[in-house]
Amino acid sequence: MNNIRLYPHQKEGLKQVEDLNRVAFYWDMGLGKTFVGAEKIIQLGSHINLVVCQKSKIEDWQDHFLSFYKDIVIFNLTEKSEFEKFFEIIDNHKKQVIGIINYDLIFRRKELLKLSDFTLLLDESSLIQNEKAKRSKFVLSLKPKNIILLSGTPTGGKYERLWSQLHLLGWNITKDMFYNHYVDYHWDDSEGFPIMIIDGYKNETRLKNKMRQYGCRFLKTEEVFDLPEKTDIPVVIPTTSDYKKFRKNSLVEFKHNGTDIELIGATTLTRFLYERQLCGQYNDKKLNAFKDLVESTNDRLIVFYNFNEELIALREIAKECNRESGFINGSGRSMYAYECCKDGITFVQYQAGAMGLNLQKANKIIYFTPPVSSELFEQSKKRIHRIGQEKPCFYYYLICRNSIEQAIYGTLAKRKDYTDALFKEAENVM
């Protein structure tokens, strides 16, 4: 090993798979999958190595390898000049070479299909669960010798999304056969075209055994560390008359901040979108409830939101309360409020910040509106409840009564139960 000290659970995890060249570390967020994945790369000893991650994690992976491994060569393959150097060096350099690239760019780098006999690491491997997406198709077309998958939520509670990851690990079961053996489903034609409806899952013990056979290892935080308690606090808010009108007629007109708004739910998707917005950015009662929460504490706060209009309204409230605020979203990051202000508020858009961030300086999260992805929901909770957190963690859910939000949170809770059922360690699995 190089200048790296591993926790006992990390050493044990590596020992369990020391004879395997295709592995998946399905460990809870915060247990150090980066350290274990990087060390497995070094142990496998491939001359060529490719790390695929989210765009926001490129620098983190670079810094990790540079900090702990001095005898390897690192390339940021998002930079065209470094991408070209990577291919120049792999033919004549004797040291291990590691290229790092993000999921949204990899399928545009067709030259990577020429690689062979290399190690492929997928950070947050759940991002290839849709095998029809461009990035998934590209990754599945690569020809690695070794595979390392890292994910805290490999399926987001949906077993049917496991197939592409298990295919990479070498389980040559067809997708149809996988569904027939492990997924209960039916087809619904009510929208004018067939939609697969998942009713549940079956043969879960058998599935867990097969996954372990193909290199999957599972680990939950509570098996390793005694983290502080978590407390969920629902804050129930009345729905507006505009919401009720829209839900009844799929049409509503109203004024908001002096602007005339007309919402027409012409399709299932637009009805769903507008119901969510009427529970959030257009609900003054919820905005007032958020302000009440902010005024009730001087602690750092993390606030998860969905839409840009929500962010504008929420930051205005933070300003009214004389609180420094920052954000993490698709346009970038502003972390001063989190890093430097004990009462700072950091607004995080789910897609940009629910995965991979260390935000344990805070111990309170406010969910202004819920995500629709159980994976992002579970990941978001771990931003504060992780190694290094010393205080009890509190989660405040602003929920509109008798609304789409209650249905969303109900679904998220069920998917969490499914995840626990699958990834709970089974007895006598080997």
C-alpha positions in Angstrom: 0.0 0.0 0.0 1.0 3.6 -0.5 0.5 6.5 2.0 -2.9 5.3 2.9 -4.5 4.0 6.2 -7.7 2.0 5.8 -10.3 1.4 8.4 -10.8 -2.3 9.5 -14.0 -2.6 7.5 -12.2 -1.4 4.4 -9.4 -3.9 4.9 -11.9 -6.7 5.5 -13.9 -5.7 2.4 -10.8 -5.9 0.2 -9.8 -9.2 1.7 -13.2 -10.7 0.9 -12.6 -10.0 -2.8 -8.8 -10.4 -3.1 -9.2 -13.3 -5.5 -11.9 -11.6 -7.7 -11.3 -9.3 -10.6 -15.0 -8.3 -11.0 -16.5 -6.8 -7.9 -19.2 -4.5 -6.6 -18.9 -2.6 -3.3 -22.5 -1.8 -2.5 -21.8 0.1 0.7 -23.7 2.8 2.4 -22.6 6.3 1.6 -19.9 7.5 3.9 -18.1 4.2 4.4 -15.1 5.1 2.2 -15.9 3.4 -1.2 -13.4 5.8 -2.9 -10.5 4.4 -0.7 -11.6 0.8 -1.3 -12.1 1.2 -5.0 -8.8 3.0 -5.5 -6.9 0.4 -3.5 -8.6 -2.4 -5.5 -7.4 -0.7 -8.7 -3.8 -0.7 -7.4 -4.1 -4.4 -6.3 -5.4 -5.5 -9.6 -2.3 -4.0 -11.2 -3.6 -3.2 -14.7 -1.3 -0.9 -16.7 -4.4 0.9 -18.0 -7.2 2.0 -15.7 -10.4 4.0 -16.4 -12.4 5.7 -13.7 -15.9 6.9 -14.6 -17.7 9.2 -12.2 -20.0 12.2 -11.9 -18.7 15.5 -13.3 -18.6 16.9 -9.7 -16.3 14.1 -8.6 -13.6 14.4 -11.2 -11.3 16.6 -9.0 -12.0 14.5 -5.9 -10.8 11.3 -7.7 -7.7 13.2 -9.0 -6.9 14.6 -5.6 -7.3 11.1 -4.0 -4.9 9.4 -6.4 -2.4 12.2 -6.2 -2.5 12.3 -2.4 -2.1 8.6 -1.7 -0.4 7.0 -4.8 2.9 8.5 -5.9 3.9 5.9 -8.5 1.0 6.3 -10.9 0.2 8.7 -13.7 -3.2 10.5 -13.6 -5.1 12.1 -16.5 -8.3 14.1 -16.5 -9.9 12.8 -19.7 -12.4 15.6 -19.8 -9.5 17.8 -21.0 -8.9 17.1 -24.7 -5.1 17.7 -24.4 -4.9 15.2 -21.5 -7.1 12.7 -23.4 -4.6 12.8 -26.2 -1.6 12.4 -23.9 -3.4 9.5 -22.2 -3.4 7.5 -25.4 0.2 8.5 -26.2 1.5 7.3 -22.8 -0.4 4.0 -22.4 1.6 2.5 -25.3 5.1 3.2 -23.9 4.8 4.0 -20.1 5.6 1.3 -17.6 3.8 2.8 -14.6 0.1 2.4 -13.9 -1.9 4.9 -15.9 -5.3 6.1 -14.7 -7.7 8.2 -16.8 -10.7 9.9 -15.1 -13.8 10.9 -17.1 -17.5 11.7 -16.3 -20.6 9.7 -17.4 -22.0 12.5 -19.5 -18.8 12.8 -21.6 -17.6 9.2 -21.9 -19.9 8.2 -24.9 -18.4 11.1 -26.8 -14.9 9.7 -26.5 -15.2 6.9 -29.0 -11.5 6.2 -28.9 -12.0 4.5 -25.5 -13.7 1.6 -27.3 -10.2 0.7 -28.5 -9.0 -0.1 -25.0 -8.6 -3.7 -23.9 -7.1 -5.6 -21.0 -7.8 -2.7 -18.6 -9.6 -2.1 -15.3 -12.8 -0.1 -15.3 -14.1 1.5 -12.2 -17.7 3.0 -12.1 -18.3 5.3 -9.2 -22.0 5.5 -8.5 -22.6 2.6 -10.8 -26.4 3.0 -10.5 -26.0 5.7 -13.1 -25.9 3.0 -15.8 -29.0 1.2 -14.6 -30.9 2.4 -17.7 -29.2 0.3 -20.3 -30.9 2.2 -23.1 -29.2 5.5 -22.2 -26.2 6.6 -24.3 -23.7 6.4 -21.5 -25.0 3.0 -20.4 -24.8 1.6 -23.9 -21.3 2.9 -24.3 -20.1 1.5 -21.0 -21.6 -1.8 -21.8 -19.7 -1.8 -25.1 -16.3 -1.4 -23.4 -14.0 -4.4 -23.2 -12.4 -4.3 -19.7 -10.6 -7.2 -18.1 -11.5 -6.1 -14.6 -14.6 -4.4 -13.2 -15.1 -2.4 -10.0 -18.6 -1.0 -9.2 -19.2 1.4 -6.3 -22.6 2.5 -5.2 -24.5 3.2 -2.0 -27.9 2.8 -3.7 -27.3 0.5 -6.7 -30.9 0.3 -7.7 -32.7 3.1 -5.9 -35.0 0.3 -4.4 -35.8 -1.0 -7.9 -34.5 -4.5 -8.5 -35.3 -4.4 -12.1 -32.5 -1.8 -12.6 -29.8 -4.3 -11.5 -29.5 -6.1 -14.8 -26.9 -3.8 -16.5 -24.6 -3.8 -13.5 -24.8 -7.6 -13.0 -24.2 -8.0 -16.7 -20.9 -6.1 -16.3 -19.9 -8.4 -13.4 -20.2 -11.4 -15.7 -23.7 -12.8 -15.0 -24.8 -13.7 -18.5 -28.5 -13.8 -17.8 -30.8 -12.2 -20.4 -32.9 -9.2 -19.2 -36.1 -11.1 -20.0 -35.0 -14.1 -17.9 -33.9 -11.8 -15.1 -37.3 -10.1 -15.0 -39.1 -13.5 -15.1 -37.1 -14.9 -12.2 -37.0 -11.8 -9.9 -39.6 -9.2 -10.8 -43.4 -9.3 -10.6 -44.9 -6.9 -13.2 -47.8 -6.3 -15.6 -48.4 -4.1 -18.6 -50.8 -1.1 -18.4 -52.3 0.3 -21.7 -54.4 3.1 -20.1 -52.1 5.9 -21.5 -52.5 4.6 -25.1 -49.2 2.7 -25.1 -47.9 -0.2 -22.9 -46.2 0.8 -19.6 -44.6 -1.8 -17.4 -45.9 -1.6 -13.9 -43.8 -3.2 -11.2 -45.9 -5.0 -8.6 -43.1 -6.4 -6.4 -40.2 -8.8 -6.3 -39.6 -12.5 -5.8 -36.8 -15.0 -5.1 -34.9 -12.3 -3.2 -32.7 -14.8 -1.2 -31.7 -16.5 -4.5 -30.9 -13.1 -6.0 -28.7 -12.1 -3.1 -26.8 -15.4 -3.3 -26.3 -15.0 -7.1 -25.1 -11.4 -6.6 -22.5 -12.5 -4.0 -21.4 -15.2 -6.4 -20.7 -12.5 -8.9 -18.6 -10.3 -6.6 -21.2 -8.1 -4.9 -20.5 -7.2 -1.3 -22.9 -5.2 0.9 -22.3 -3.1 4.0 -24.5 -0.8 6.0 -23.2 2.1 8.2 -24.7 0.7 11.4 -22.6 -2.5 10.9 -19.5 -0.4 11.2 -20.0 2.8 13.1 -22.3 4.1 15.8 -23.5 7.2 14.1 -25.8 9.7 15.9 -29.5 9.3 16.0 -31.7 10.4 13.1 -35.1 12.1 13.7 -37.7 12.6 11.0 -40.0 15.6 11.5 -42.9 16.0 9.1 -44.3 19.6 8.9 -47.8 19.3 7.4 -49.0 22.4 5.4 -52.4 23.1 4.0 -52.8 22.8 0.3 -54.0 26.0 -1.5 -57.3 26.5 -3.2 -55.4 26.8 -6.5 -54.0 23.3 -6.0 -57.5 21.9 -5.4 -58.9 23.6 -8.5 -56.1 22.3 -10.6 -56.4 18.8 -9.3 -60.1 18.8 -10.1 -60.0 20.5 -13.5 -56.3 20.2 -14.7 -56.6 24.0 -15.2 -56.0 27.0 -12.9 -55.4 30.7 -13.3 -54.0 32.9 -10.5 -51.6 35.7 -9.7 -48.2 35.0 -8.1 -45.9 37.9 -7.1 -47.8 40.2 -9.4 -47.6 37.9 -12.4 -50.5 36.2 -14.1 -50.0 32.4 -14.1 -52.0 29.9 -16.1 -51.3 26.2 -15.7 -52.9 23.6 -18.0 -52.3 19.9 -17.3 -52.7 18.6 -20.8 -50.8 15.4 -20.2 -50.0 13.1 -17.3 -46.5 14.6 -17.1 -47.6 18.2 -17.1 -50.3 17.5 -14.5 -47.7 15.8 -12.3 -45.2 18.8 -12.8 -47.8 21.5 -12.0 -49.1 19.7 -9.0 -45.6 19.6 -7.6 -45.1 23.3 -8.3 -48.4 24.2 -6.7 -47.2 22.5 -3.6 -43.9 24.3 -3.7 -43.0 27.6 -5.3 -46.7 28.7 -5.6 -47.6 27.8 -2.0 -47.1 30.8 0.2 -48.1 28.8 3.2 -45.1 26.5 2.6 -42.8 29.4 2.0 -43.9 30.9 5.4 -43.4 27.5 7.1 -39.9 27.4 5.7 -39.3 30.9 7.1 -40.5 29.8 10.5 -38.0 26.9 10.5 -35.2 29.2 9.5 -36.1 31.6 12.3 -36.3 28.8 14.8 -32.6 27.9 14.7 -29.2 29.5 14.4 -27.6 26.2 13.1 -26.3 25.5 9.7 -29.0 24.3 7.4 -29.0 22.2 4.2 -32.1 22.6 2.1 -33.0 20.3 -0.8 -35.2 21.7 -3.6 -36.2 20.8 -7.2 -36.9 23.9 -9.3 -35.0 27.1 -10.0 -38.1 29.2 -9.0 -38.0 27.5 -5.6 -34.4 28.5 -5.2 -35.1 32.2 -6.0 -37.9 32.3 -3.4 -36.0 30.4 -0.7 -32.9 32.6 -1.1 -35.0 35.7 -0.7 -36.3 34.3 2.6 -32.8 33.6 3.7 -31.9 37.2 2.9 -35.0 38.5 4.9 -33.8 36.5 7.8 -30.2 37.9 7.6 -28.7 34.5 6.9 -25.8 34.0 4.5 -26.8 31.5 1.8 -25.1 29.4 -0.9 -26.1 26.8 -3.4 -25.1 23.6 -5.2 -26.9 23.1 -8.5 -26.3 22.6 -12.2 -24.8 26.1 -12.7 -22.1 25.6 -10.0 -21.4 25.8 -6.3 -21.2 28.6 -3.8 -20.0 27.1 -0.5 -19.0 30.1 1.6 -22.2 29.9 3.7 -21.5 26.3 4.5 -17.8 26.5 5.1 -17.6 29.8 6.9 -20.9 30.6 8.5 -22.2 28.7 11.5 -25.7 29.8 10.7 -25.3 29.6 6.9 -28.0 28.0 4.6 -26.9 25.9 1.6 -29.6 25.1 -1.0 -28.9 21.9 -2.9 -30.7 20.8 -6.0 -31.1 17.0 -5.9 -29.6 16.1 -9.2 -26.4 18.2 -8.5 -25.8 17.5 -4.8 -27.7 14.5 -3.4 -24.7 12.1 -4.2 -21.1 12.2 -2.9 -20.9 15.4 -1.0 -19.6 15.7 2.6 -21.9 18.2 4.4 -21.6 16.9 8.0 -20.8 20.3 9.4 -24.5 20.6 9.3 -26.9 18.3 11.2 -30.2 19.6 9.9 -31.8 19.1 6.5 -35.0 20.7 5.3 -36.8 19.1 2.4 -38.7 21.9 0.7 -40.1 19.6 -2.0 -39.4 15.9 -2.4 -37.5 14.2 -5.2 -39.2 11.6 -7.3 -36.1 9.3 -7.2 -35.8 7.1 -4.1 -32.1 6.8 -4.9 -31.5 10.6 -4.7 -33.7 10.7 -1.5 -31.7 8.0 0.3 -28.4 9.5 -0.9 -29.4 13.0 0.2 -29.9 11.9 3.8 -26.4 10.7 4.0 -24.9 14.1 3.2 -25.0 14.9 7.0 -25.4 11.4 8.6 -21.9 10.0 7.9 -18.4 9.5 9.4 -17.4 12.7 11.2 -20.9 13.6 12.3 -21.1 14.0 16.1 -24.5 15.6 16.6 -28.0 14.0 16.2 -29.4 14.6 12.7 -32.8 16.1 12.0 -34.8 15.9 8.8 -37.7 18.3 8.3 -40.2 17.4 5.5 -42.5 20.2 4.4 -45.5 18.2 3.1 -48.7 19.6 1.7 -51.7 17.8 3.1 -53.8 15.6 0.8 -51.5 16.3 -2.2 -49.2 14.7 -4.6 -46.4 15.2 -2.1 -47.9 12.7 0.3 -48.1 10.2 -2.5 -44.5 10.8 -3.4 -43.2 10.4 0.2 -45.3 7.3 0.5 -43.6 5.8 -2.6 -40.2 6.8 -1.4 -40.8 5.1 1.9 -41.8 1.8 0.2 -38.8 1.8 -2.1 -36.6 2.2 1.0 -38.2 -0.9 2.4 -37.5 -2.8 -0.8 -33.8 -1.7 -0.7 -33.4 -2.9 2.9 -35.0 -6.2 2.0 -32.5 -6.9 -0.8 -29.3 -5.6 0.7 -29.7 -6.8 4.2 -27.1 -9.5 4.7 -28.7 -12.9 4.4 -27.7 -15.8 6.6 -25.8 -18.7 5.1 -25.4 -17.0 1.8 -22.4 -18.9 0.7 
